[in-house]
Amino acid sequence: AGNRTRTDWLLAEAEYLLRVANQRLMIEKDIRGALAALESGDEVLAESDDIGVYPVRQQLAKEILALKGIVDVDRTGLYLKLEAAIDSIHQLTDSALIHDRAPGFVSSGENPEADASGQGLVAEGWHKVKQTLSQVVVVRRLDEPVKPLLSPEQSAYARLNLQLMLEEAELAVLRGHQQLYSRSLTKASNAINDWYDSSNTRIIALSQTLEELSQKNVDPELPDISRSLELLKARLAGRLDNGEAEKNGSNGEQGDAS
């Protein structure tokens, strides 16, 4: 360590920064972090008096420009939006379910025949029969799309299922897995369309949010920034070899003199 010059230390620091940049980009997919590390490495190289780092800085300029041309992924923002969507799902009530607006649905509190029949034991008995049948038989129009009718007990299951789909999308955001991200949001959107009332205001807002999120790319194509690190390693190895050669040469001269 005592034989190292200031330039050697600067080159070693630059090598460390380039290693960090490659790790940030390849493993963590952190474009901003990789760009900051590359720029810092270039600044350190600029402080050195080694003319041999010119090819390294030339390659760094290309890699920095390539990173700046990539649209960065706001993973934190996407994750928070998915968290808000999950919270919205927890606030859904049974009134948002499809079966609450199904044609022919009559709740136990409704009495559509009360005003028409009004009086008489026969009319009252007939109304009770119709009311009982309305709770057992659901009349559905055949010219409308068939969608599953959920009971209140199934509502909790539906919310949990949607939550798991969106949590899967959150995991895909953190890992940068585009296929898993798109598939999870598609499944969640299909489930909402099948199970919930599309005219419900919460459902409209939730569907719009999922549509917006589905347009995002969480795994952009990343450039190769390893070439500058390879060039710097070669330069460091060259300086080390030259230093050893100079040291051995001076030792040999001292031996001859003795």
C-alpha positions in Angstrom: 0.0 0.0 0.0 2.9 2.3 0.7 4.1 2.0 -2.9 0.8 3.3 -4.3 0.5 6.7 -5.7 -2.5 9.1 -5.5 -3.4 8.1 -9.1 -3.5 4.4 -8.1 -5.9 5.2 -5.3 -8.1 7.2 -7.6 -8.2 4.4 -10.1 -9.1 1.9 -7.4 -11.9 4.2 -6.2 -13.2 4.5 -9.7 -13.1 0.7 -10.2 -15.2 0.3 -7.0 -17.8 2.8 -8.3 -18.1 1.1 -11.6 -18.6 -2.2 -9.8 -21.4 -0.6 -7.8 -23.0 0.7 -11.0 -23.0 -2.8 -12.6 -24.5 -4.3 -9.5 -27.2 -1.7 -9.2 -28.2 -2.1 -12.8 -28.0 -5.9 -13.3 -29.2 -7.1 -9.9 -31.4 -4.3 -8.5 -32.4 -2.8 -11.9 -31.8 0.6 -10.3 -31.2 2.9 -13.3 -30.8 6.1 -11.2 -28.3 4.5 -8.8 -26.3 3.0 -11.7 -26.2 6.3 -13.5 -25.1 8.2 -10.3 -22.3 5.6 -9.7 -21.0 5.9 -13.3 -21.0 9.7 -13.2 -19.1 9.6 -9.9 -16.6 7.2 -11.4 -16.0 9.4 -14.3 -15.4 12.4 -12.0 -12.8 10.4 -10.0 -11.0 9.4 -13.2 -11.0 13.1 -14.3 -9.0 13.9 -11.2 -6.3 11.4 -12.0 -3.2 12.3 -14.1 -3.2 9.0 -15.9 -3.6 9.5 -19.6 -4.2 5.8 -20.0 -7.8 6.2 -18.7 -8.9 8.0 -21.8 -10.5 4.8 -23.4 -12.2 4.2 -20.1 -13.7 7.7 -20.0 -14.7 7.4 -23.6 -16.6 4.2 -22.9 -18.1 5.7 -19.8 -19.5 8.6 -21.8 -21.3 6.2 -24.1 -22.7 4.1 -21.2 -23.9 7.2 -19.3 -25.7 8.5 -22.4 -27.3 5.0 -22.9 -28.7 5.1 -19.3 -30.0 8.6 -19.7 -32.0 7.4 -22.7 -33.9 4.9 -20.7 -37.3 5.9 -19.1 -36.8 5.1 -15.4 -39.3 2.9 -13.6 -40.9 4.6 -10.6 -41.2 1.4 -8.6 -42.1 3.2 -5.4 -44.9 5.1 -7.1 -46.3 1.9 -8.8 -46.1 0.0 -5.5 -48.0 2.8 -3.6 -50.7 2.9 -6.3 -51.2 -0.8 -6.0 -51.4 -0.5 -2.2 -54.1 2.2 -2.7 -56.0 -0.2 -5.0 -55.8 -2.9 -2.3 -57.2 -0.5 0.3 -60.0 0.4 -2.1 -60.9 -3.3 -2.4 -61.2 -3.7 1.4 -63.7 -0.9 1.3 -66.0 -2.6 -1.2 -69.3 -3.7 0.3 -71.9 -6.2 -0.9 -73.7 -3.4 -2.7 -71.1 -3.5 -5.3 -71.7 -7.2 -6.2 -73.3 -8.2 -9.4 -76.2 -10.0 -7.8 -77.5 -6.9 -6.2 -78.5 -5.5 -9.6 -79.4 -8.8 -11.3 -82.7 -8.6 -13.3 -85.5 -10.2 -11.3 -83.8 -9.8 -8.0 -86.3 -8.9 -5.2 -85.1 -8.4 -1.6 -87.2 -9.7 1.3 -88.1 -6.1 2.3 -89.8 -5.3 -1.1 -93.5 -5.8 -1.7 -94.2 -4.9 -5.3 -97.8 -6.3 -5.1 -98.8 -4.6 -1.9 -100.5 -1.7 -3.6 -102.2 -3.8 -6.3 -103.7 -6.6 -4.1 -104.0 -4.6 -1.0 -106.8 -6.5 0.7 -108.2 -10.0 0.9 -106.8 -13.2 2.3 -106.5 -14.8 -1.2 -104.5 -11.8 -2.5 -102.3 -11.8 0.6 -101.7 -15.5 0.3 -100.8 -15.2 -3.3 -98.4 -12.4 -2.6 -96.6 -14.5 0.0 -96.2 -17.3 -2.4 -94.7 -15.0 -5.0 -92.4 -13.4 -2.5 -91.1 -16.9 -1.4 -90.6 -17.9 -5.0 -88.7 -14.7 -5.8 -86.2 -15.6 -3.1 -85.6 -19.1 -4.5 -85.8 -18.5 -8.2 -83.8 -15.7 -9.9 -85.1 -14.6 -13.3 -82.3 -13.8 -15.7 -82.4 -12.4 -19.2 -80.9 -14.7 -21.8 -79.8 -11.8 -24.0 -77.4 -10.4 -21.4 -73.9 -11.7 -20.6 -74.0 -14.4 -18.0 -71.9 -13.4 -14.9 -71.5 -15.3 -11.7 -73.8 -14.3 -8.8 -71.9 -14.0 -5.5 -73.5 -14.5 -2.1 -72.5 -12.2 0.7 -70.3 -15.0 2.1 -68.5 -15.1 -1.2 -67.9 -11.4 -1.1 -65.1 -11.8 1.4 -63.5 -14.4 -0.7 -63.7 -12.2 -3.8 -62.0 -9.3 -1.9 -59.2 -11.6 -0.7 -58.7 -13.1 -4.1 -58.4 -9.6 -5.6 -56.0 -8.6 -2.9 -53.7 -11.6 -3.7 -53.7 -10.7 -7.4 -52.6 -7.2 -6.7 -50.0 -8.3 -4.1 -48.6 -10.5 -6.9 -48.4 -7.4 -9.1 -46.5 -5.6 -6.3 -44.0 -8.4 -6.1 -43.5 -8.2 -9.9 -42.9 -4.5 -9.7 -40.1 -5.0 -7.1 -38.5 -7.8 -9.2 -39.0 -6.1 -12.5 -41.0 -9.1 -13.9 -43.1 -7.6 -16.7 -44.9 -10.9 -17.7 -46.0 -11.5 -14.1 -47.0 -7.9 -13.6 -49.2 -7.8 -16.7 -50.8 -11.2 -16.0 -51.7 -10.3 -12.4 -53.4 -7.0 -13.4 -55.3 -8.7 -16.2 -56.6 -11.4 -13.8 -57.6 -8.7 -11.3 -59.4 -6.6 -14.1 -61.3 -9.7 -15.3 -62.4 -10.6 -11.8 -63.7 -7.1 -11.2 -65.6 -7.2 -14.5 -67.1 -10.6 -13.7 -67.9 -10.1 -10.0 -68.8 -6.5 -9.5 -71.2 -3.9 -10.7 -69.5 -1.8 -13.4 -71.8 1.2 -12.6 -70.5 1.4 -9.0 -68.3 4.5 -8.5 -65.6 2.6 -6.5 -65.5 -0.1 -9.2 -65.2 2.6 -11.9 -62.3 4.2 -10.1 -60.6 0.9 -9.4 -60.9 -0.3 -13.0 -59.5 3.0 -14.3 -56.5 2.7 -11.9 -55.8 -0.9 -13.0 -56.0 0.1 -16.7 -53.5 2.9 -16.1 -51.1 0.6 -14.2 -51.3 -2.0 -16.9 -49.7 0.5 -19.4 -46.5 0.7 -17.4 -43.4 -1.2 -18.3 -41.6 -2.4 -15.1 -38.8 -4.2 -17.0 -37.2 -1.9 -19.7 -34.4 -3.2 -21.8 -31.1 -2.4 -20.0 -27.8 -1.6 -21.7 -24.5 -3.3 -21.0 -22.3 -1.1 -18.9 -19.6 -3.6 -18.1 -17.2 -2.6 -20.9 -15.9 0.4 -19.0 -15.2 -1.7 -16.0 -13.2 -4.2 -18.1 -11.1 -1.4 -19.6 -10.4 0.0 -16.2 -9.4 -3.4 -14.9 -7.0 -3.8 -17.8 -5.5 -0.3 -17.1 -5.0 -1.2 -13.4 -3.3 -4.5 -14.3 -1.0 -2.6 -16.7 0.0 -0.1 -14.1 0.6 -2.9 -11.6 2.8 -4.8 -14.1 4.7 -1.6 -15.0 5.2 -0.9 -11.3 6.5 -4.4 -10.6 8.8 -4.2 -13.5 10.2 -0.8 -12.4 10.6 -2.1 -8.9 12.4 -5.3 -10.0 14.7 -3.2 -12.3 15.7 -0.9 -9.5 16.4 -3.8 -7.2 18.6 -5.4 -10.0 20.6 -2.2 -10.4 21.2 -2.0 -6.7 22.4 -5.7 -6.7 24.9 -5.0 -9.5 26.2 -1.9 -7.8 26.9 -3.9 -4.6 
